[in-house]
Amino acid sequence: MRGMRALIGLALRQALRGRGLAAACAAVYACILGLAFAVAAEGPKEANLKFYVTAAWLLLAGFSVCVVAYLPLRFFGAERAGRQVHLLGTRPVTRAAFIGARFCAGVLIAGAVLAAGCAVIGAGASVCARRLGIEREALAGCAVRPAPPKPVSAGQVRELAAVLGRDAAFLERHGERGVAAVARESLAVWRLTEGESARIVWPDVGPREGGLRVRVNARVFPPWEIVEVEFRAGAEVMRREIQSGVACELRLPGDAIGPDGALAVTVALPAERKALVYFPPGDGLALYLPEIGFGENLARAGLLFFAFTAAIGGFTVLSSAALSRAVSALAAAVIVFAALSANTLSEAAAQFTGTLGHSHGEAAPEPLPRGVREVWQKAVTGMLAVVPTMRGIDPGAELVEGRTIGFGAVAAVAVHGTLLRGGGALLLAWLVFRRRELGKRV
């Protein structure tokens, strides 16, 4: 343990000895603060604040990943270049201590960079909000409650399932129970055509002095149409232009909640517009209830991303220990790309293999042949089982959209990413790295 601490201190001194890392950190933090003054004060104020947080987070996240990917390359590259390691005394240093020290040093530095960057983003968000004349808590972390499903009867489900079951390929792919589930899910989606209205009720919302918001992310057919939809909640009447894939928000005061603690929102479509508007389950129409402040949610986002970068650090240590410096740099770049794009690759795999699920009126993709689909699914599943991921959570998007990042999500990334995948990579690094002990065993 004593030799391990000495090796970690040595690695930290090696990394911090030069001025390159400090200069890069200063430049990135200056850019993050500079963005707060560069954001335009005209236009939608909340959208401008979201733009600042998005740009600042992307800058910090990209820099943190580069730091944790670069430091192990530097540690092992310097050791190989000198053909020796610094003497720490007469005690021998084992492979485990040598590998672990490089990993711990890189993670400590990346964590410090990420923590300082989150503090800079918080300060920049306060400056930007003050310039825009709004509160930073407009992006407070909220609990998300999707709209309750539309009530459907068993007869309606059987009728639609019979219609869907006439497609032999669809029936073979989903089975009878799957077809019934698709029919039930499809009927439970809120849809509106010209002149129709729907009353959607969220129970047990409770009194909210600070108000709340409803996020709308509807689909419109024909897809290129822009439809004006009316929303009524209590005495509030609002109209929003709805376009497919473009989200909008409704700010509601606390008195929009009824005396029974329920929030009722009536959605109406004009009679003169021949269009179909439907709200996909989950994000089509969701209620956002404030829970925590922006600063706390930012800290949770940084903690989640730190667990993710630690997992990437394990793989970069593996590539640095097993390969030459040039090849390990290429391998680290591939690992970082695969890790950052894992969610996109997973969605693309489901889309092109026809396993994404029912599209509720959207054009369903043509599935690949059965054999090709199975091979593709196994290949993508195997890649995602090895590469560290954020378990389908984008901390930057959660932060900007004002959704609370739970500690359960942080723990899941830490366990599945850092402990399992990152730890497995460190174990492989211990196996493949040629032993270079300091001192001799007596």
Rosetta blueprint (number, residue, H / E / L):
1 M L
2 R H
3 G H
4 M H
5 R H
6 A H
7 L H
8 I H
9 G H
10 L H
11 A H
12 L H
13 R H
14 Q H
15 A H
16 L H
17 R H
18 G L
19 R L
20 G H
21 L H
22 A H
23 A H
24 A H
25 C H
26 A H
27 A H
28 V H
29 Y H
30 A H
31 C H
32 I H
33 L H
34 G H
35 L H
36 A H
37 F H
38 A H
39 V L
40 A L
41 A L
42 E L
43 G L
44 P L
45 K H
46 E H
47 A H
48 N H
49 L H
50 K H
51 F H
52 Y H
53 V H
54 T H
55 A H
56 A H
57 W H
58 L H
59 L H
60 L H
61 A H
62 G H
63 F H
64 S H
65 V H
66 C H
67 V H
68 V H
69 A H
70 Y H
71 L H
72 P H
73 L H
74 R H
75 F H
76 F H
77 G H
78 A H
79 E H
80 R H
81 A H
82 G H
83 R L
84 Q L
85 V L
86 H L
87 L L
88 L L
89 G L
90 T L
91 R L
92 P L
93 V L
94 T L
95 R H
96 A H
97 A H
98 F H
99 I H
100 G H
101 A H
102 R H
103 F H
104 C H
105 A H
106 G H
107 V H
108 L H
109 I H
110 A H
111 G H
112 A H
113 V H
114 L H
115 A H
116 A H
117 G H
118 C H
119 A H
120 V H
121 I H
122 G H
123 A H
124 G H
125 A H
126 S H
127 V H
128 C H
129 A H
130 R H
131 R H
132 L H
133 G L
134 I L
135 E L
136 R H
137 E H
138 A H
139 L H
140 A L
141 G E
142 C E
143 A E
144 V E
145 R E
146 P E
147 A L
148 P L
149 P L
150 K L
151 P L
152 V L
153 S L
154 A H
155 G H
156 Q H
157 V H
158 R H
159 E H
160 L H
161 A H
162 A H
163 V H
164 L H
165 G L
166 R L
167 D L
168 A H
169 A H
170 F H
171 L H
172 E H
173 R H
174 H H
175 G H
176 E H
177 R H
178 G H
179 V H
180 A H
181 A H
182 V H
183 A H
184 R H
185 E H
186 S H
187 L H
188 A L
189 V L
190 W E
191 R E
192 L E
193 T L
194 E L
195 G L
196 E L
197 S E
198 A E
199 R E
200 I E
201 V E
202 W E
203 P L
204 D L
205 V L
206 G L
207 P L
208 R L
209 E L
210 G L
211 G L
212 L E
213 R E
214 V E
215 R E
216 V E
217 N L
218 A L
219 R E
220 V E
221 F E
222 P L
223 P L
224 W L
225 E L
226 I E
227 V E
228 E E
229 V E
230 E E
231 F E
232 R E
233 A E
234 G L
235 A L
236 E E
237 V E
238 M E
239 R E
240 R E
241 E E
242 I E
243 Q E
244 S L
245 G L
246 V E
247 A L
248 C E
249 E E
250 L E
251 R E
252 L E
253 P L
254 G H
255 D H
256 A H
257 I L
258 G L
259 P L
260 D L
261 G L
262 A L
263 L E
264 A E
265 V E
266 T E
267 V E
268 A E
269 L L
270 P L
271 A L
272 E L
273 R L
274 K L
275 A L
276 L E
277 V E
278 Y E
279 F E
280 P L
281 P L
282 G L
283 D L
284 G L
285 L E
286 A E
287 L E
288 Y E
289 L E
290 P E
291 E E
292 I E
293 G L
294 F H
295 G H
296 E H
297 N H
298 L H
299 A H
300 R H
301 A H
302 G H
303 L H
304 L H
305 F H
306 F H
307 A H
308 F H
309 T H
310 A H
311 A H
312 I H
313 G H
314 G H
315 F H
316 T H
317 V H
318 L H
319 S H
320 S H
321 A H
322 A H
323 L L
324 S L
325 R H
326 A H
327 V H
328 S H
329 A H
330 L H
331 A H
332 A H
333 A H
334 V H
335 I H
336 V H
337 F H
338 A H
339 A H
340 L H
341 S L
342 A H
343 N H
344 T H
345 L H
346 S H
347 E H
348 A H
349 A H
350 A H
351 Q H
352 F H
353 T L
354 G L
355 T L
356 L L
357 G L
358 H L
359 S L
360 H L
361 G L
362 E L
363 A L
364 A L
365 P L
366 E L
367 P L
368 L L
369 P L
370 R H
371 G H
372 V H
373 R H
374 E H
375 V H
376 W H
377 Q H
378 K H
379 A H
380 V H
381 T H
382 G H
383 M H
384 L H
385 A H
386 V H
387 V L
388 P L
389 T L
390 M L
391 R L
392 G L
393 I L
394 D L
395 P H
396 G H
397 A H
398 E H
399 L H
400 V H
401 E H
402 G L
403 R E
404 T L
405 I L
406 G L
407 F H
408 G H
409 A H
410 V H
411 A H
412 A H
413 V H
414 A H
415 V H
416 H H
417 G H
418 T H
419 L H
420 L H
421 R H
422 G H
423 G H
424 G H
425 A H
426 L H
427 L H
428 L H
429 A H
430 W H
431 L H
432 V H
433 F L
434 R L
435 R L
436 R L
437 E L
438 L L
439 G L
440 K L
441 R L
442 V L
